[in-house]
Amino acid sequence: NICNKVNIPDVKFIVCGGPSEKEIKKEAEELGIAEKFNFTGSVSDITEYLSIFDIFGYPLAPYHYGACDQVLAESMAAGVVPVVLQNRMERYMVKDGITGIVAKSENNYIKAIQTLYNNKVLRNSLSRNAREYAVKTFSIDKMAREWEAIFKEALVIPKTPKKWNI
């Protein structure tokens, strides 16, 4: 429904699999906007799609769960500008106005997508920043070092003795 309100000529929304793909497809058909969508089904390698995206629109509901951190990190590393709603994880990962846009409402989300469409300079700047930030912040080496530090810290905590009444 949010895509129906985006006013960009010949806009194309690409939906790459996911558990809600059939629901989204049905809703697009009911709204009469199915031609604005390309439903790919399950994708084993997202690289091909990330290479053609101008914007990574990700309007998740506040109560969502799932792999938003991985998909945001991947899109940002590919230089695709994320436009997200201000949920906790998205606010943590996307630096508003620096590495993408964190919209405060559905209307702000729509406006952000239209602004990025009309302002290629801004889109390119956010793209460069997103890529640099993601490569520095979300690299496998950095994540492995951080997890290793957590494990080392946890392993020195004394074990709590347990008494089993069996």
C-alpha positions in Angstrom: 0.0 0.0 0.0 2.8 2.4 0.8 4.3 1.8 -2.7 1.0 2.9 -4.2 1.6 6.4 -2.8 5.1 6.8 -4.3 4.7 9.3 -7.2 7.5 8.4 -9.5 6.9 7.8 -13.2 7.6 4.1 -14.3 8.7 3.2 -10.8 9.5 -0.5 -10.3 9.5 -2.2 -6.9 11.4 -5.5 -6.9 10.4 -8.0 -4.2 13.0 -10.7 -3.7 11.2 -13.7 -2.1 10.4 -13.7 1.6 7.5 -15.1 3.6 5.1 -12.3 2.7 5.7 -12.2 -1.1 2.4 -13.9 -2.0 0.5 -11.5 0.3 2.2 -8.5 -1.2 1.6 -9.7 -4.7 -2.1 -10.2 -3.9 -2.4 -6.7 -2.4 -0.7 -5.2 -5.4 -3.2 -6.9 -7.7 -6.1 -5.7 -5.5 -4.8 -2.1 -5.6 -4.4 -2.3 -9.4 -0.6 -1.6 -9.2 0.8 -5.1 -10.0 2.6 -3.6 -13.0 4.8 -1.6 -10.6 6.2 -4.8 -9.1 8.6 -7.5 -10.1 8.3 -10.5 -7.8 11.4 -12.7 -8.2 10.6 -15.5 -5.8 13.4 -16.9 -3.7 16.8 -15.6 -4.6 20.0 -17.5 -3.7 22.4 -14.6 -4.7 21.1 -11.1 -4.1 24.2 -9.5 -5.8 22.5 -9.3 -9.2 19.6 -7.4 -7.8 21.6 -5.1 -5.5 23.6 -4.1 -8.6 20.5 -2.6 -10.3 18.8 -1.0 -7.2 18.8 2.7 -6.9 17.2 2.7 -3.4 16.7 -0.1 -0.9 13.2 0.7 0.4 12.6 -1.3 3.6 9.4 -0.1 5.4 9.2 -2.7 8.1 6.5 -2.6 10.7 7.6 -1.7 14.3 7.0 -5.2 15.5 9.0 -7.0 12.8 11.6 -9.6 13.4 14.0 -11.3 11.1 17.1 -10.6 9.2 16.9 -6.9 8.7 20.4 -6.4 10.0 21.9 -8.7 7.4 19.9 -7.4 4.5 20.6 -3.7 5.4 24.3 -4.4 5.8 24.4 -6.2 2.4 22.5 -3.4 0.6 24.7 -0.7 2.2 27.9 -2.5 1.4 26.7 -2.6 -2.2 26.2 1.1 -2.1 22.4 1.0 -2.3 20.9 3.8 -0.2 18.5 2.4 2.4 15.2 4.2 3.2 13.8 2.7 6.4 11.3 3.5 9.1 12.5 4.5 12.5 12.5 1.1 14.2 15.2 0.3 16.7 17.5 -1.8 14.6 17.1 0.4 11.5 17.9 3.5 13.5 21.0 1.7 14.9 22.3 0.7 11.4 21.3 3.6 9.2 22.7 7.0 10.1 19.9 9.4 9.0 21.0 11.8 6.3 24.5 10.3 6.2 24.3 6.6 5.2 20.6 6.6 4.2 17.3 8.0 5.4 15.4 7.0 8.5 11.8 8.2 8.0 9.7 9.2 11.0 6.4 8.2 9.3 4.9 6.6 6.3 4.6 10.0 4.6 8.2 10.8 5.4 9.2 7.5 3.9 7.3 8.2 0.6 8.8 11.7 0.5 12.3 10.3 1.1 12.0 7.9 -1.9 10.8 10.7 -4.1 13.5 13.1 -2.9 16.2 10.5 -3.7 14.7 9.9 -7.2 14.8 13.6 -7.9 18.2 14.4 -6.3 20.9 12.2 -7.8 23.7 14.2 -6.1 22.2 13.3 -2.7 21.6 9.7 -3.7 25.2 9.3 -4.8 26.6 10.9 -1.7 24.5 8.7 0.6 25.5 5.7 -1.5 29.2 6.4 -1.1 28.7 7.0 2.7 26.6 3.8 3.1 29.2 1.7 1.3 32.2 3.1 3.3 30.3 2.8 6.6 29.1 -0.8 5.9 32.5 -2.1 4.8 34.1 -0.6 7.9 31.4 -1.5 10.4 29.9 -4.8 9.2 32.9 -6.6 7.9 33.3 -10.3 8.7 36.7 -9.7 10.3 35.4 -7.0 12.6 32.3 -9.0 13.6 34.6 -12.1 14.3 36.9 -9.9 16.5 33.9 -8.5 18.4 32.4 -12.0 19.0 35.8 -13.3 20.1 36.1 -10.5 22.7 32.6 -11.3 24.0 33.4 -15.0 24.3 36.7 -14.3 26.1 34.9 -12.1 28.6 32.2 -14.7 29.2 34.7 -17.5 29.7 36.4 -15.8 32.6 33.2 -15.4 34.6 33.2 -17.9 37.4 30.7 -20.8 37.0 27.8 -20.9 39.3 27.8 -24.2 41.3 24.6 -26.2 40.8 23.2 -28.7 43.1 21.0 -31.3 41.5 18.4 -33.0 43.6 17.9 -36.1 41.7 
